[in-house]
Amino acid sequence: MNDPKTLGARVREARAVRSRRSGKQFTQKMMAAKIGETEKWVKKLERGEFYPDWDSLALLADTCGVDMEFLLGEDLDRNRYQEIIRGGRVARTIDREELRGY
């Protein structure tokens, strides 16, 4: 499991993957709009200031077209991820109702 700084770097790399695949720059602002977060949230994540909750991480992976393993550095499930980041700082969780709008 990556530390928050490494996870942030992997998120930046995932955003770069999306940019290369589409042929257009995929900015932090664009990513924020796609996942229903603020640009500030994405910047903090990419700086490694916190661990996102599982649903946000899954949405990031899907939006960028990468696997969760790409972001995490290993194959984890939701429960194991929650166990690992316990005690770490999670920005907030996204509930299913919020995700329905996207």
Phi, psi and omega per residue, in radians:
M1 nan 2.341 3.131
N2 -1.292 2.598 2.956
D3 -1.307 2.909 -3.076
P4 -0.995 -0.626 3.139
K5 -1.144 -0.784 3.133
T6 -1.168 -0.707 3.089
L7 -1.048 -0.745 3.098
G8 -1.035 -0.723 3.107
A9 -1.136 -0.664 3.117
R10 -1.178 -0.612 3.087
V11 -1.157 -0.750 3.072
R12 -1.038 -0.736 3.131
E13 -1.136 -0.693 3.105
A14 -1.096 -0.694 3.093
R15 -1.108 -0.660 3.095
A16 -1.158 -0.638 3.080
V17 -1.058 -0.804 3.118
R18 -1.053 -0.725 3.121
S19 -1.080 -0.801 -3.134
R20 -1.107 -0.738 -3.114
R21 -1.155 -0.666 -3.087
S22 -1.520 -0.335 -3.096
G23 1.393 0.107 3.117
K24 -2.286 2.591 3.117
Q25 -1.135 2.265 3.089
F26 -1.834 1.728 -3.004
T27 -1.407 2.936 3.055
Q28 -1.056 -0.676 3.134
K29 -1.109 -0.735 3.119
M30 -1.133 -0.754 3.130
M31 -1.076 -0.786 3.141
A32 -1.002 -0.776 -3.140
A33 -1.118 -0.694 -3.121
K34 -1.161 -0.597 -3.072
I35 -1.778 0.012 3.083
G36 1.346 0.552 3.096
E37 -2.111 3.138 3.090
T38 -1.638 2.797 3.072
E39 -1.079 -0.641 3.113
K40 -1.055 -0.704 3.105
W41 -1.054 -0.804 -3.139
V42 -1.121 -0.748 3.118
K43 -1.041 -0.797 3.132
K44 -1.107 -0.715 3.108
L45 -1.065 -0.840 -3.112
E46 -1.177 -0.412 3.048
R47 -1.428 -0.130 3.110
G48 1.376 0.617 -3.105
E49 -1.536 -0.222 -3.137
F50 -2.859 2.895 2.967
Y51 -1.662 2.302 3.036
P52 -1.336 2.833 3.050
D53 -1.258 2.922 -3.050
W54 -1.020 -0.794 -3.097
D55 -1.094 -0.706 3.102
S56 -1.122 -0.730 3.137
L57 -1.112 -0.741 3.113
A58 -1.110 -0.707 3.118
L59 -1.146 -0.704 3.081
L60 -1.056 -0.840 -3.140
A61 -1.032 -0.828 -3.136
D62 -1.092 -0.759 -3.126
T63 -1.092 -0.650 -3.111
C64 -1.560 -0.164 3.129
G65 1.306 0.612 3.087
V66 -2.163 2.862 3.089
D67 -1.419 2.752 3.049
M68 -1.032 -0.623 3.131
E69 -1.050 -0.587 3.101
F70 -1.069 -0.770 -3.121
L71 -1.307 -0.702 -3.029
L72 -1.518 -0.391 -3.090
G73 1.470 0.001 3.082
E74 -2.883 2.931 -3.114
D75 -1.538 1.896 3.119
L76 -2.181 2.684 2.988
D77 -1.778 3.028 -3.080
R78 -0.950 -0.835 -3.078
N79 -1.120 -0.757 3.139
R80 -1.133 -0.710 3.107
Y81 -1.057 -0.824 3.137
Q82 -1.052 -0.675 3.130
E83 -1.133 -0.731 -3.104
I84 -1.188 -0.728 -3.060
I85 -1.511 -0.059 3.113
R86 -0.960 2.287 -3.080
G87 1.625 -0.324 3.043
G88 -1.488 3.032 -3.093
R89 -1.669 2.130 3.052
V90 -1.879 2.278 -3.071
A91 -1.102 -0.923 3.069
R92 -3.044 2.927 3.096
T93 -1.872 2.685 3.100
I94 -1.898 2.222 3.118
D95 -1.597 2.883 -3.082
R96 -1.014 -0.622 -3.132
E97 -1.072 -0.735 3.095
E98 -1.101 -0.689 -3.095
L99 -1.183 -0.456 -3.121
R100 -1.060 -0.445 3.141
G101 -1.330 -0.117 -3.061
Y102 -1.982 nan nan
